[in-house]
């Protein structure tokens, strides 16, 4: 199961890179320039994409392998997918708001581009699996250390996917970026400590 999930997720990341290349947003040398008054962001410079490739895809494949036997017998597990839909739509709306003055591979002029559509599906799957892992997988000796590893890796991915892109495109970390980062870290922390809180 690990290699099947890993193959699918890494294939999606590579598909995003191909679509970004096709649209001229893979790297700076492709000659795309931002619209007047806009900033530009290239796929290969987005730390989150590297995080997806080397952190999120292997992590999601590993926790799927661990958690799938539990999820198949949990009637509440479908709610993880529903929550993931809400979170994925929220992220797309955040992209849309930022795309008014940012041209990138995912979205331009508030329109979702093919690369962004593939990434939305990737996010939906990854978020669903992580919700299932944190909230619907019993904490046992076998799963406890994976909760710790997953939390640390996701905290690093938040830096790569939220803070680094802001530094690359704006030259600094803005207030909204800090709020989004702190919110993501809070969700990771609550998910990690859920067995003791709820």
TIRO-2110 file (N, C-alpha, C; in Angstrom, 1 decimal):
// TIRO-2110
0.8, -1.2, 0.0, N, 1, A
0.0, 0.0, 0.0, CA, 1, A
0.9, 1.3, 0.0, C, 1, A
2.0, 1.2, 0.7, N, 2, A
2.9, 2.4, 0.8, CA, 2, A
3.3, 2.8, -0.6, C, 2, A
3.8, 1.9, -1.4, N, 3, A
4.3, 2.3, -2.7, CA, 3, A
3.2, 2.8, -3.7, C, 3, A
2.0, 2.2, -3.5, N, 4, A
0.9, 2.7, -4.4, CA, 4, A
0.6, 4.1, -4.1, C, 4, A
0.4, 4.4, -2.8, N, 5, A
0.0, 5.8, -2.4, CA, 5, A
1.2, 6.7, -2.8, C, 5, A
2.4, 6.3, -2.5, N, 6, A
3.5, 7.2, -2.8, CA, 6, A
3.6, 7.5, -4.3, C, 6, A
3.4, 6.4, -5.1, N, 7, A
3.4, 6.6, -6.6, CA, 7, A
2.4, 7.6, -7.1, C, 7, A
1.2, 7.4, -6.5, N, 8, A
0.1, 8.3, -6.9, CA, 8, A
0.4, 9.8, -6.5, C, 8, A
0.8, 10.0, -5.3, N, 9, A
1.1, 11.4, -4.8, CA, 9, A
2.3, 12.0, -5.5, C, 9, A
3.3, 11.3, -5.6, N, 10, A
4.5, 11.8, -6.3, CA, 10, A
4.2, 12.1, -7.8, C, 10, A
3.4, 11.2, -8.4, N, 11, A
2.9, 11.5, -9.8, CA, 11, A
2.1, 12.7, -9.9, C, 11, A
1.3, 13.1, -8.9, N, 12, A
0.5, 14.3, -8.9, CA, 12, A
1.5, 15.5, -8.8, C, 12, A
2.5, 15.4, -7.9, N, 13, A
3.4, 16.6, -7.8, CA, 13, A
4.2, 16.8, -9.1, C, 13, A
4.6, 15.7, -9.7, N, 14, A
5.3, 15.8, -11.0, CA, 14, A
4.4, 16.3, -12.1, C, 14, A
3.1, 15.9, -12.0, N, 15, A
2.1, 16.4, -13.0, CA, 15, A
2.0, 18.0, -12.8, C, 15, A
1.9, 18.4, -11.6, N, 16, A
1.9, 19.8, -11.3, CA, 16, A
3.1, 20.6, -12.0, C, 16, A
4.3, 20.0, -11.8, N, 17, A
5.5, 20.6, -12.4, CA, 17, A
5.3, 20.6, -13.9, C, 17, A
4.8, 19.6, -14.5, N, 18, A
4.7, 19.6, -16.0, CA, 18, A
3.7, 20.7, -16.4, C, 18, A
2.6, 20.8, -15.7, N, 19, A
1.6, 21.8, -16.0, CA, 19, A
2.1, 23.2, -15.8, C, 19, A
2.9, 23.4, -14.8, N, 20, A
3.5, 24.7, -14.5, CA, 20, A
4.5, 25.0, -15.7, C, 20, A
5.2, 24.0, -16.1, N, 21, A
6.2, 24.2, -17.2, CA, 21, A
5.4, 24.6, -18.5, C, 21, A
4.3, 23.9, -18.8, N, 22, A
3.5, 24.1, -19.9, CA, 22, A
2.9, 25.5, -19.9, C, 22, A
2.6, 26.0, -18.8, N, 23, A
2.0, 27.4, -18.7, CA, 23, A
3.1, 28.5, -18.5, C, 23, A
4.4, 28.1, -18.5, N, 24, A
5.5, 29.0, -18.4, CA, 24, A
5.7, 29.5, -17.0, C, 24, A
5.3, 28.7, -16.0, N, 25, A
5.5, 29.1, -14.6, CA, 25, A
6.3, 28.1, -13.8, C, 25, A
7.1, 27.3, -14.4, N, 26, A
8.0, 26.4, -13.7, CA, 26, A
9.2, 27.1, -13.1, C, 26, A
9.9, 27.9, -13.9, N, 27, A
11.1, 28.6, -13.4, CA, 27, A
11.2, 29.9, -14.1, C, 27, A
12.0, 30.8, -13.6, N, 28, A
12.2, 32.1, -14.1, CA, 28, A
12.6, 32.2, -15.5, C, 28, A
13.5, 31.3, -15.9, N, 29, A
14.0, 31.4, -17.3, CA, 29, A
13.0, 31.2, -18.4, C, 29, A
11.8, 30.9, -18.1, N, 30, A
10.8, 30.6, -19.1, CA, 30, A
10.2, 31.9, -19.7, C, 30, A
10.6, 33.1, -19.2, N, 31, A
10.3, 34.3, -19.8, CA, 31, A
8.9, 34.9, -19.4, C, 31, A
8.2, 34.4, -18.5, N, 32, A
7.0, 35.0, -18.0, CA, 32, A
7.3, 36.2, -17.1, C, 32, A
6.5, 37.2, -17.3, N, 33, A
6.6, 38.4, -16.5, CA, 33, A
5.3, 38.7, -15.9, C, 33, A
5.3, 39.3, -14.7, N, 34, A
4.0, 39.6, -14.0, CA, 34, A
3.2, 40.7, -14.8, C, 34, A
1.9, 40.7, -14.6, N, 35, A
1.1, 41.8, -15.1, CA, 35, A
1.5, 43.0, -14.4, C, 35, A
1.3, 44.2, -14.9, N, 36, A
1.6, 45.4, -14.3, CA, 36, A
1.0, 45.5, -12.9, C, 36, A
1.9, 45.8, -11.9, N, 37, A
1.4, 45.9, -10.5, CA, 37, A
1.4, 44.6, -9.8, C, 37, A
1.7, 43.5, -10.4, N, 38, A
1.6, 42.2, -9.8, CA, 38, A
3.0, 41.7, -9.5, C, 38, A
3.0, 40.7, -8.5, N, 39, A
4.3, 39.9, -8.3, CA, 39, A
4.1, 38.6, -9.0, C, 39, A
5.2, 37.9, -9.1, N, 40, A
5.2, 36.6, -9.8, CA, 40, A
5.8, 35.6, -8.9, C, 40, A
5.3, 34.3, -9.0, N, 41, A
5.9, 33.2, -8.3, CA, 41, A
6.0, 32.0, -9.2, C, 41, A
7.1, 31.4, -9.1, N, 42, A
7.4, 30.2, -10.0, CA, 42, A
7.3, 28.9, -9.2, C, 42, A
6.8, 27.9, -9.8, N, 43, A
6.6, 26.6, -9.1, CA, 43, A
7.8, 26.1, -8.4, C, 43, A
8.9, 26.1, -9.1, N, 44, A
10.2, 25.5, -8.6, CA, 44, A
10.7, 26.3, -7.4, C, 44, A
10.3, 27.5, -7.2, N, 45, A
10.7, 28.4, -6.1, CA, 45, A
9.8, 28.2, -4.9, C, 45, A
8.7, 27.5, -5.0, N, 46, A
7.7, 27.4, -4.0, CA, 46, A
8.1, 26.3, -3.0, C, 46, A
8.5, 26.6, -1.8, N, 47, A
9.0, 25.6, -0.9, CA, 47, A
8.0, 24.5, -0.6, C, 47, A
6.7, 24.8, -0.7, N, 48, A
5.7, 23.8, -0.4, CA, 48, A
5.7, 22.7, -1.4, C, 48, A
6.1, 23.0, -2.6, N, 49, A
6.1, 21.9, -3.6, CA, 49, A
7.3, 20.9, -3.3, C, 49, A
8.4, 21.5, -2.9, N, 50, A
9.5, 20.6, -2.5, CA, 50, A
9.1, 19.8, -1.2, C, 50, A
8.4, 20.5, -0.3, N, 51, A
7.9, 19.8, 0.9, CA, 51, A
6.9, 18.7, 0.5, C, 51, A
6.0, 18.9, -0.5, N, 52, A
5.1, 17.9, -0.9, CA, 52, A
5.9, 16.7, -1.5, C, 52, A
7.0, 17.0, -2.2, N, 53, A
7.7, 15.9, -2.9, CA, 53, A
8.5, 15.1, -1.9, C, 53, A
9.2, 15.7, -0.9, N, 54, A
10.1, 15.0, 0.0, CA, 54, A
9.5, 14.7, 1.4, C, 54, A
8.5, 15.5, 1.8, N, 55, A
7.9, 15.3, 3.2, CA, 55, A
6.5, 14.7, 3.1, C, 55, A
5.6, 15.4, 2.5, N, 56, A
4.2, 15.1, 2.6, CA, 56, A
3.8, 13.8, 1.9, C, 56, A
4.3, 13.6, 0.7, N, 57, A
3.9, 12.3, 0.0, CA, 57, A
4.4, 11.1, 0.7, C, 57, A
5.7, 11.0, 1.1, N, 58, A
6.1, 9.8, 1.9, CA, 58, A
5.4, 9.7, 3.2, C, 58, A
5.1, 10.8, 3.9, N, 59, A
4.4, 10.7, 5.2, CA, 59, A
3.0, 10.2, 5.0, C, 59, A
2.3, 10.7, 4.0, N, 60, A
0.9, 10.3, 3.8, CA, 60, A
0.9, 8.8, 3.4, C, 60, A
1.8, 8.4, 2.6, N, 61, A
1.9, 7.0, 2.2, CA, 61, A
2.1, 6.1, 3.4, C, 61, A
3.0, 6.6, 4.3, N, 62, A
3.3, 5.8, 5.5, CA, 62, A
2.1, 5.7, 6.5, C, 62, A
1.5, 6.8, 6.7, N, 63, A
0.3, 6.8, 7.7, CA, 63, A
-0.9, 6.1, 7.1, C, 63, A
-1.0, 6.1, 5.8, N, 64, A
-2.1, 5.4, 5.1, CA, 64, A
-1.9, 3.9, 5.4, C, 64, A
-0.7, 3.4, 5.2, N, 65, A
-0.3, 2.0, 5.4, CA, 65, A
-0.6, 1.6, 6.9, C, 65, A
-0.3, 2.5, 7.8, N, 66, A
-0.6, 2.2, 9.2, CA, 66, A
-2.1, 2.3, 9.6, C, 66, A
-2.7, 3.3, 9.1, N, 67, A
-4.1, 3.6, 9.6, CA, 67, A
-5.2, 2.9, 8.8, C, 67, A
-5.0, 2.5, 7.6, N, 68, A
-6.1, 2.0, 6.7, CA, 68, A
-6.9, 0.9, 7.4, C, 68, A
-6.3, -0.1, 8.1, N, 69, A
-7.1, -1.1, 8.7, CA, 69, A
-8.0, -0.6, 9.8, C, 69, A
-7.7, 0.5, 10.4, N, 70, A
-8.6, 1.1, 11.4, CA, 70, A
-9.7, 1.9, 10.7, C, 70, A
-9.4, 2.6, 9.7, N, 71, A
-10.4, 3.5, 9.0, CA, 71, A
-11.4, 2.7, 8.3, C, 71, A
-11.1, 1.5, 7.8, N, 72, A
-12.1, 0.7, 7.1, CA, 72, A
-13.2, 0.2, 8.0, C, 72, A
-13.0, 0.2, 9.3, N, 73, A
-14.0, -0.3, 10.3, CA, 73, A
-14.5, 0.8, 11.2, C, 73, A
-14.3, 2.1, 10.8, N, 74, A
-14.8, 3.2, 11.6, CA, 74, A
-15.8, 4.0, 10.8, C, 74, A
-17.1, 3.9, 11.3, N, 75, A
-18.2, 4.6, 10.5, CA, 75, A
-18.1, 6.1, 10.5, C, 75, A
-17.3, 6.7, 11.4, N, 76, A
-17.1, 8.1, 11.4, CA, 76, A
-16.0, 8.6, 10.5, C, 76, A
-15.2, 7.7, 9.9, N, 77, A
-14.1, 8.1, 9.1, CA, 77, A
-14.4, 8.9, 7.9, C, 77, A
-15.6, 8.8, 7.4, N, 78, A
-16.1, 9.6, 6.2, CA, 78, A
-16.1, 11.1, 6.6, C, 78, A
-16.2, 11.4, 7.8, N, 79, A
-16.2, 12.8, 8.2, CA, 79, A
-14.8, 13.5, 8.0, C, 79, A
-13.8, 12.7, 8.0, N, 80, A
-12.4, 13.2, 7.7, CA, 80, A
-12.4, 13.7, 6.3, C, 80, A
-13.0, 13.0, 5.3, N, 81, A
-13.1, 13.5, 3.9, CA, 81, A
-13.9, 14.8, 3.8, C, 81, A
-15.0, 14.9, 4.6, N, 82, A
-15.9, 16.1, 4.5, CA, 82, A
-15.1, 17.3, 5.1, C, 82, A
-14.4, 17.1, 6.2, N, 83, A
-13.6, 18.2, 6.8, CA, 83, A
-12.6, 18.6, 5.8, C, 83, A
-12.0, 17.6, 5.1, N, 84, A
-10.9, 17.9, 4.1, CA, 84, A
-11.5, 18.7, 2.9, C, 84, A
-12.7, 18.5, 2.5, N, 85, A
-13.3, 19.3, 1.5, CA, 85, A
-13.4, 20.7, 1.9, C, 85, A
-13.8, 21.0, 3.1, N, 86, A
-14.0, 22.3, 3.6, CA, 86, A
-12.6, 23.0, 3.7, C, 86, A
-11.6, 22.3, 4.2, N, 87, A
-10.2, 22.9, 4.3, CA, 87, A
-9.6, 23.2, 2.9, C, 87, A
-9.9, 22.3, 1.9, N, 88, A
-9.4, 22.5, 0.6, CA, 88, A
-10.0, 23.7, -0.1, C, 88, A
-11.3, 23.8, 0.1, N, 89, A
-12.0, 25.0, -0.5, CA, 89, A
-11.5, 26.2, 0.2, C, 89, A
-11.3, 26.2, 1.5, N, 90, A
-10.8, 27.4, 2.2, CA, 90, A
-9.4, 27.8, 1.6, C, 90, A
-8.5, 26.8, 1.3, N, 91, A
-7.2, 27.1, 0.8, CA, 91, A
-7.4, 27.7, -0.7, C, 91, A
-8.3, 27.1, -1.4, N, 92, A
-8.5, 27.7, -2.8, CA, 92, A
-9.0, 29.1, -2.7, C, 92, A
-9.8, 29.4, -1.8, N, 93, A
-10.3, 30.8, -1.6, CA, 93, A
-9.2, 31.7, -1.2, C, 93, A
-8.3, 31.2, -0.4, N, 94, A
-7.1, 32.0, 0.0, CA, 94, A
-6.2, 32.3, -1.2, C, 94, A
-6.0, 31.2, -2.0, N, 95, A
-5.2, 31.4, -3.3, CA, 95, A
-5.9, 32.5, -4.1, C, 95, A
-7.2, 32.4, -4.2, N, 96, A
-8.0, 33.3, -5.1, CA, 96, A
-7.8, 34.7, -4.6, C, 96, A
-7.8, 35.0, -3.3, N, 97, A
-7.7, 36.3, -2.8, CA, 97, A
-6.3, 36.8, -3.1, C, 97, A
-5.3, 36.0, -3.0, N, 98, A
-3.9, 36.4, -3.2, CA, 98, A
-3.5, 36.5, -4.7, C, 98, A
-4.3, 35.9, -5.5, N, 99, A
-4.0, 35.9, -7.0, CA, 99, A
-4.4, 37.2, -7.6, C, 99, A
-5.1, 38.1, -6.9, N, 100, A
-5.4, 39.4, -7.5, CA, 100, A
-4.2, 40.2, -7.8, C, 100, A
-3.1, 40.0, -7.0, N, 101, A
-1.9, 40.7, -7.3, CA, 101, A
-0.7, 39.8, -7.3, C, 101, A
-0.9, 38.5, -7.6, N, 102, A
0.2, 37.5, -7.7, CA, 102, A
-0.1, 36.6, -8.9, C, 102, A
0.8, 36.5, -9.8, N, 103, A
0.7, 35.5, -10.9, CA, 103, A
1.6, 34.3, -10.6, C, 103, A
0.9, 33.1, -10.6, N, 104, A
1.7, 31.9, -10.3, CA, 104, A
1.1, 30.7, -11.0, C, 104, A
1.7, 29.6, -10.8, N, 105, A
1.2, 28.4, -11.5, CA, 105, A
-0.2, 27.9, -11.1, C, 105, A
-0.6, 28.2, -9.9, N, 106, A
-1.9, 27.7, -9.4, CA, 106, A
-3.1, 28.5, -9.8, C, 106, A
-2.9, 29.8, -9.8, N, 107, A
-4.1, 30.7, -10.0, CA, 107, A
-3.6, 32.0, -10.5, C, 107, A
-4.3, 32.6, -11.4, N, 108, A
-4.1, 33.9, -11.9, CA, 108, A
-5.4, 34.6, -12.2, C, 108, A
-5.5, 35.9, -11.8, N, 109, A
-6.8, 36.6, -12.0, CA, 109, A
-7.9, 35.9, -11.3, C, 109, A
-7.7, 35.3, -10.2, N, 110, A
-8.7, 34.5, -9.4, CA, 110, A
-9.2, 33.3, -10.2, C, 110, A
-8.6, 32.9, -11.2, N, 111, A
-9.0, 31.7, -11.9, CA, 111, A
-8.0, 30.5, -11.6, C, 111, A
-8.6, 29.4, -11.2, N, 112, A
-7.8, 28.2, -10.9, CA, 112, A
-7.2, 27.6, -12.2, C, 112, A
-5.9, 27.5, -12.3, N, 113, A
-5.2, 26.9, -13.4, CA, 113, A
-5.1, 25.4, -13.3, C, 113, A
-4.8, 24.7, -14.4, N, 114, A
-4.6, 23.2, -14.3, CA, 114, A
-3.7, 22.8, -13.2, C, 114, A
-2.6, 23.4, -13.1, N, 115, A
-1.6, 23.0, -12.0, CA, 115, A
-2.3, 23.2, -10.6, C, 115, A
-3.0, 24.3, -10.4, N, 116, A
-3.7, 24.5, -9.2, CA, 116, A
-4.8, 23.5, -8.9, C, 116, A
-5.5, 23.0, -10.0, N, 117, A
-6.6, 22.0, -9.9, CA, 117, A
-6.0, 20.7, -9.4, C, 117, A
-4.8, 20.3, -10.0, N, 118, A
-4.2, 19.1, -9.6, CA, 118, A
-3.7, 19.2, -8.1, C, 118, A
-3.2, 20.4, -7.8, N, 119, A
-2.7, 20.6, -6.4, CA, 119, A
-3.9, 20.5, -5.4, C, 119, A
-5.1, 21.0, -5.8, N, 120, A
-6.2, 21.0, -4.9, CA, 120, A
-6.6, 19.5, -4.6, C, 120, A
-6.6, 18.7, -5.7, N, 121, A
-6.9, 17.2, -5.5, CA, 121, A
-5.9, 16.6, -4.6, C, 121, A
-4.6, 16.9, -4.8, N, 122, A
-3.5, 16.4, -3.9, CA, 122, A
-3.7, 16.8, -2.5, C, 122, A
-4.1, 18.1, -2.3, N, 123, A
-4.3, 18.6, -0.9, CA, 123, A
-5.5, 17.9, -0.3, C, 123, A
-6.5, 17.7, -1.0, N, 124, A
-7.7, 17.0, -0.5, CA, 124, A
-7.3, 15.6, 0.0, C, 124, A
-6.6, 14.9, -0.8, N, 125, A
-6.2, 13.5, -0.4, CA, 125, A
-5.3, 13.6, 0.8, C, 125, A
-4.3, 14.4, 0.7, N, 126, A
-3.3, 14.5, 1.9, CA, 126, A
-4.0, 14.9, 3.2, C, 126, A
-4.8, 15.9, 3.1, N, 127, A
-5.5, 16.4, 4.3, CA, 127, A
-6.4, 15.3, 4.8, C, 127, A
-7.2, 14.7, 3.9, N, 128, A
-8.1, 13.6, 4.4, CA, 128, A
-7.3, 12.5, 5.1, C, 128, A
-6.2, 12.1, 4.6, N, 129, A
-5.4, 11.0, 5.2, CA, 129, A
-4.9, 11.5, 6.6, C, 129, A
-4.4, 12.7, 6.6, N, 130, A
-3.9, 13.2, 7.9, CA, 130, A
-5.0, 13.4, 9.0, C, 130, A
-6.2, 13.8, 8.6, N, 131, A
-7.3, 13.9, 9.5, CA, 131, A
-7.6, 12.5, 10.0, C, 131, A
-7.7, 11.6, 9.1, N, 132, A
-8.0, 10.2, 9.5, CA, 132, A
-6.9, 9.7, 10.5, C, 132, A
-5.7, 10.0, 10.2, N, 133, A
-4.6, 9.5, 11.0, CA, 133, A
-4.7, 10.1, 12.4, C, 133, A
-4.8, 11.4, 12.5, N, 134, A
-4.8, 12.0, 13.8, CA, 134, A
-6.1, 11.8, 14.6, C, 134, A
-7.2, 11.8, 13.9, N, 135, A
-8.5, 11.8, 14.7, CA, 135, A
-9.2, 10.5, 14.7, C, 135, A
-8.8, 9.5, 13.8, N, 136, A
-9.6, 8.3, 13.7, CA, 136, A
-8.7, 7.0, 13.8, C, 136, A
-7.5, 7.2, 14.2, N, 137, A
-6.6, 6.1, 14.3, CA, 137, A
-6.3, 6.0, 15.8, C, 137, A
-6.5, 4.8, 16.4, N, 138, A
-6.3, 4.7, 17.9, CA, 138, A
-4.8, 4.9, 18.2, C, 138, A
-4.5, 5.5, 19.3, N, 139, A
-3.2, 5.7, 19.8, CA, 139, A
-2.7, 4.5, 20.4, C, 139, A
-1.7, 3.8, 19.8, N, 140, A
-1.2, 2.6, 20.3, CA, 140, A
0.4, 2.8, 20.3, C, 140, A
1.0, 1.8, 20.8, N, 141, A
2.5, 1.8, 20.8, CA, 141, A
3.0, 1.9, 19.4, C, 141, A
2.3, 1.3, 18.5, N, 142, A
2.7, 1.3, 17.1, CA, 142, A
2.4, 2.7, 16.4, C, 142, A
1.4, 3.4, 16.8, N, 143, A
1.1, 4.6, 16.1, CA, 143, A
1.6, 5.9, 16.8, C, 143, A
1.9, 5.8, 18.1, N, 144, A
2.3, 7.0, 18.8, CA, 144, A
3.5, 7.7, 18.2, C, 144, A
4.6, 6.9, 17.9, N, 145, A
5.8, 7.6, 17.4, CA, 145, A
5.5, 8.2, 16.0, C, 145, A
4.6, 7.6, 15.3, N, 146, A
4.3, 8.2, 14.0, CA, 146, A
3.5, 9.5, 14.1, C, 146, A
2.8, 9.7, 15.2, N, 147, A
2.1, 10.9, 15.5, CA, 147, A
3.2, 12.0, 15.7, C, 147, A
4.2, 11.7, 16.5, N, 148, A
5.3, 12.6, 16.8, CA, 148, A
6.0, 13.0, 15.5, C, 148, A
6.4, 12.0, 14.7, N, 149, A
7.2, 12.2, 13.5, CA, 149, A
6.3, 13.1, 12.5, C, 149, A
5.0, 12.7, 12.4, N, 150, A
4.2, 13.4, 11.4, CA, 150, A
4.0, 14.9, 11.9, C, 150, A
3.9, 15.1, 13.1, N, 151, A
3.7, 16.5, 13.6, CA, 151, A
5.0, 17.3, 13.4, C, 151, A
6.1, 16.8, 13.6, N, 152, A
7.4, 17.5, 13.3, CA, 152, A
7.6, 17.8, 11.8, C, 152, A
7.3, 16.8, 11.0, N, 153, A
7.5, 17.0, 9.6, CA, 153, A
6.4, 18.0, 9.0, C, 153, A
5.2, 17.9, 9.5, N, 154, A
4.2, 18.9, 9.1, CA, 154, A
4.5, 20.3, 9.5, C, 154, A
5.1, 20.5, 10.7, N, 155, A
5.5, 21.8, 11.1, CA, 155, A
6.6, 22.4, 10.2, C, 155, A
7.5, 21.5, 9.7, N, 156, A
8.6, 22.0, 8.8, CA, 156, A
7.9, 22.3, 7.4, C, 156, A
6.9, 21.5, 7.0, N, 157, A
6.3, 21.7, 5.8, CA, 157, A
5.5, 23.0, 5.8, C, 157, A
5.0, 23.4, 6.9, N, 158, A
4.3, 24.7, 7.0, CA, 158, A
5.3, 25.8, 6.7, C, 158, A
6.5, 25.7, 7.2, N, 159, A
7.5, 26.7, 7.0, CA, 159, A
7.8, 26.8, 5.5, C, 159, A
8.0, 25.6, 4.9, N, 160, A
8.3, 25.5, 3.4, CA, 160, A
7.2, 26.0, 2.6, C, 160, A
5.9, 25.7, 3.0, N, 161, A
4.8, 26.0, 2.1, CA, 161, A
4.1, 27.4, 2.3, C, 161, A
4.4, 28.0, 3.5, N, 162, A
3.7, 29.3, 3.8, CA, 162, A
4.8, 30.4, 3.9, C, 162, A
5.8, 30.2, 4.7, N, 163, A
6.7, 31.3, 5.0, CA, 163, A
7.7, 31.5, 3.8, C, 163, A
8.3, 30.4, 3.3, N, 164, A
9.3, 30.6, 2.3, CA, 164, A
8.7, 31.2, 1.0, C, 164, A
7.5, 30.8, 0.5, N, 165, A
6.9, 31.5, -0.6, CA, 165, A
6.7, 33.0, -0.4, C, 165, A
6.3, 33.4, 0.8, N, 166, A
6.1, 34.8, 1.1, CA, 166, A
7.5, 35.6, 1.0, C, 166, A
8.5, 35.0, 1.5, N, 167, A
9.8, 35.6, 1.5, CA, 167, A
10.3, 35.7, 0.0, C, 167, A
10.1, 34.7, -0.8, N, 168, A
10.5, 34.7, -2.2, CA, 168, A
9.7, 35.7, -3.0, C, 168, A
8.4, 35.8, -2.8, N, 169, A
7.6, 36.8, -3.6, CA, 169, A
7.6, 38.2, -3.1, C, 169, A
7.7, 38.3, -1.7, N, 170, A
7.5, 39.7, -1.1, CA, 170, A
8.8, 40.2, -0.5, C, 170, A
9.8, 39.3, -0.3, N, 171, A
11.0, 39.8, 0.3, CA, 171, A
10.9, 39.8, 1.8, C, 171, A
9.8, 39.5, 2.4, N, 172, A
9.6, 39.5, 3.8, CA, 172, A
8.4, 38.6, 4.2, C, 172, A
8.2, 38.4, 5.5, N, 173, A
7.1, 37.6, 5.9, CA, 173, A
6.0, 38.6, 6.5, C, 173, A
4.8, 38.6, 5.8, N, 174, A
3.8, 39.5, 6.2, CA, 174, A
2.9, 39.0, 7.3, C, 174, A
2.1, 39.9, 7.9, N, 175, A
1.3, 39.6, 9.0, CA, 175, A
0.3, 38.4, 8.8, C, 175, A
-0.3, 38.4, 7.6, N, 176, A
-1.3, 37.3, 7.3, CA, 176, A
-0.5, 36.0, 7.2, C, 176, A
0.7, 36.0, 6.7, N, 177, A
1.5, 34.8, 6.6, CA, 177, A
1.8, 34.3, 8.0, C, 177, A
2.1, 35.1, 8.9, N, 178, A
2.4, 34.7, 10.3, CA, 178, A
1.1, 34.1, 10.9, C, 178, A
0.0, 34.8, 10.7, N, 179, A
-1.3, 34.3, 11.2, CA, 179, A
-1.6, 32.9, 10.7, C, 179, A
-1.4, 32.7, 9.4, N, 180, A
-1.7, 31.5, 8.7, CA, 180, A
-0.8, 30.4, 9.3, C, 180, A
0.5, 30.7, 9.4, N, 181, A
1.5, 29.8, 10.0, CA, 181, A
1.1, 29.4, 11.4, C, 181, A
0.8, 30.3, 12.2, N, 182, A
0.5, 30.0, 13.6, CA, 182, A
-0.8, 29.2, 13.7, C, 182, A
-1.8, 29.5, 12.8, N, 183, A
-3.0, 28.7, 12.8, CA, 183, A
-2.7, 27.3, 12.4, C, 183, A
-1.8, 27.1, 11.4, N, 184, A
-1.5, 25.7, 10.9, CA, 184, A
-0.8, 25.0, 12.0, C, 184, A
0.2, 25.7, 12.7, N, 185, A
0.9, 25.0, 13.8, CA, 185, A
-0.1, 24.7, 15.0, C, 185, A
-1.1, 25.5, 15.2, N, 186, A
-2.1, 25.2, 16.3, CA, 186, A
-2.9, 24.0, 15.9, C, 186, A
-3.3, 23.9, 14.7, N, 187, A
-4.0, 22.7, 14.2, CA, 187, A
-3.2, 21.4, 14.4, C, 187, A
-1.9, 21.5, 14.0, N, 188, A
-1.0, 20.4, 14.2, CA, 188, A
-0.9, 20.0, 15.7, C, 188, A
-0.7, 21.0, 16.5, N, 189, A
-0.6, 20.8, 18.0, CA, 189, A
-1.8, 20.1, 18.6, C, 189, A
-3.0, 20.7, 18.2, N, 190, A
-4.2, 20.1, 18.8, CA, 190, A
-4.4, 18.7, 18.3, C, 190, A
-4.1, 18.5, 17.0, N, 191, A
-4.3, 17.1, 16.5, CA, 191, A
-3.3, 16.1, 17.2, C, 191, A
-2.1, 16.6, 17.5, N, 192, A
-1.1, 15.7, 18.2, CA, 192, A
-1.6, 15.4, 19.6, C, 192, A
-2.1, 16.4, 20.3, N, 193, A
-2.5, 16.3, 21.7, CA, 193, A
-4.0, 15.8, 21.8, C, 193, A
-4.7, 15.6, 20.7, N, 194, A
-6.1, 15.2, 20.8, CA, 194, A
-6.4, 14.1, 21.8, C, 194, A
-5.6, 13.1, 21.9, N, 195, A
-6.0, 12.0, 22.9, CA, 195, A
-6.1, 12.5, 24.3, C, 195, A
-5.3, 13.6, 24.6, N, 196, A
-5.4, 14.1, 26.0, CA, 196, A
-6.4, 15.2, 26.2, C, 196, A
-6.8, 15.8, 25.1, N, 197, A
-7.7, 17.0, 25.1, CA, 197, A
-9.1, 16.5, 25.0, C, 197, A
-9.4, 15.6, 24.0, N, 198, A
-10.8, 15.2, 23.8, CA, 198, A
-11.0, 13.8, 24.1, C, 198, A
END
